[in-house]
Structures are given as C-alpha cells and as structure tokens.
Amino acid sequence: MIIETKGFKGLKSDLAHLDEVTTKLGFVRGQWEYTRATYDLKMEDPTTKSDYYLRVNTRAESGKLESPYAILYIEEAYIGRATFPHGLDYESPIPDAILNKAKQKLTQLQQLLA
C-alpha cells in the first residue's frame, strides 16, 4: 500500500543527513545498489502479533551511496505486512493504529527534512 503524504515525495537530502534523521526515528537503511536505498521501520501490531514495515524508497540524484554527500530524493513511501521467510504483503489490510503510526512517522520525517 502506497502512503500518499502531501509534499513528501520528491524531498531531497544528502545521505549523511537522511541517515541521521531516519535513525532518530527508528528506521534502518538498506542498500540495494549504488544509486538506490530503502529505509525500513518495523512496527508490531500487539493484538495480532503481526509485523508491518513502513518503507521509504530513495534514489540518488547526484553521487553514489558510498559518499555521505550524495543527494537522494524520496520516491515513494509504502507499508506492508511481513511474511515468512522474506517478504512483504502489500495487499493485506493495514490496521488503523499501524497506519496512523506510519503516517505520523512520515510527517516527522518530512518536518526533519524540510
């Protein structure tokens, strides 16, 4: 499920600053290639014990990810339910409490990057 947040998509930051603010918010950066990185935030639904991941995709506008000065822009933010052994189900319904928490985290991230 893609989460639409006004003004979020297209935000830009250097890698060092983006890493710093996402870490403060509890995200973990994963790197798939030199020009793209994802930031994941794990959230657990206490009623069902299911795990959900809020994922923010970024892409390098200039530089490569081994440089803290690389400029990245945000492409999309989306959420999915974790599936065993490795995966996310983006079609499952997301509990309101989890979705609200995800939107709050995206708002906080947007404010820190503004």
N, C-alpha and C positions, 0 to 999 in steps of 0.2 A: 504494500500500500504506500503510494507516494503521499507525503505530507506537504501540502501547499501552505507556505508561510510567506505572506507578502513581504517583498524586499529581501528575502533570504537567498534565493537562487541568484547566482552571479556575484555575491560578495567576494572580495579579494583580500588576500593576506599573504605575507611572507610565511614560509614554512615554519620558522622558529616561533613566531607569534601564534600561529594557528595551533602548533603543538602545545604551546604553553596554556592557551585558554581552553583547549579541549581537554587537556589533562586535568585542569582545575575542576572541570565539570564532570569528570569521571569517564571520559571517552578514552579509548585505546586506538592508536593508529596502526593500521595495517598497510603494507605497501605491496601492490601487485606488479608494478612496473615503474620505470624511471619517471614517468610523466603523470602517474595517477596514484592517488592514495585514498583510503577509506578510513573513516573514524567511526568506531562502533561503541555504543553504550548499551550494556546489558541491564535489563530490568526484569524482575521476577514478579509474577502475579501470585500473591500469598494465598489466594483462595484455591487456585488450581495447581500451584507449584510449577506452572509453565514459565519458560524463559522467553523473553522478547528482546530483539535487538533493534535499536534505533541506529541507522547507518547514514552517514553523510558522505557522499561521493565528492571528491575534488579532482581537479585536473590542473596540471602546470600550464600557466600562460607563458612563463619565461623561466629558463633554468631547468635543472633536474633535481629530483628529490634528495640527492645526496648533499645538496647545498642548502644551508639554512636561509639563504637569500632568495631561493626560488619563489616566484609569485604563483600562488594557487588561487583558483576560483571555484566556488561551490557550484556543483551541477544539480544535484538532487538530494533530498532527504527522504528516506523511506523507512518503514518498520515491518518486521515480520516475526513470526513465531519460530523459535528454534526447533529443528527436527534432528533426530538422531540418525546417523552419526555426525554428519556435517552438512548443515544447510539451513535455509530459512524459507518458511512458507509465507509467501506474500499475499496469498488469497484468503487465509484464515481471518475470521473477525478478530479485531483487537479490542480487548476490554476497555471501557471508557476510562478507568483510572490509569491504565498504562498509556493510552493515547494522550490523555491530558498531561501526564508527566513528560511524555516525549515532546509535546508542543511547548511546555514550559522550558525544557532544556534547549530547544531550538531558539526560543525567544531570548534566553540568557546568552546563548552563543552569538546571536545576532547583535545584541547590545554590546558584548565584549569586542566584537569585530568592527562595530560602527565607528 
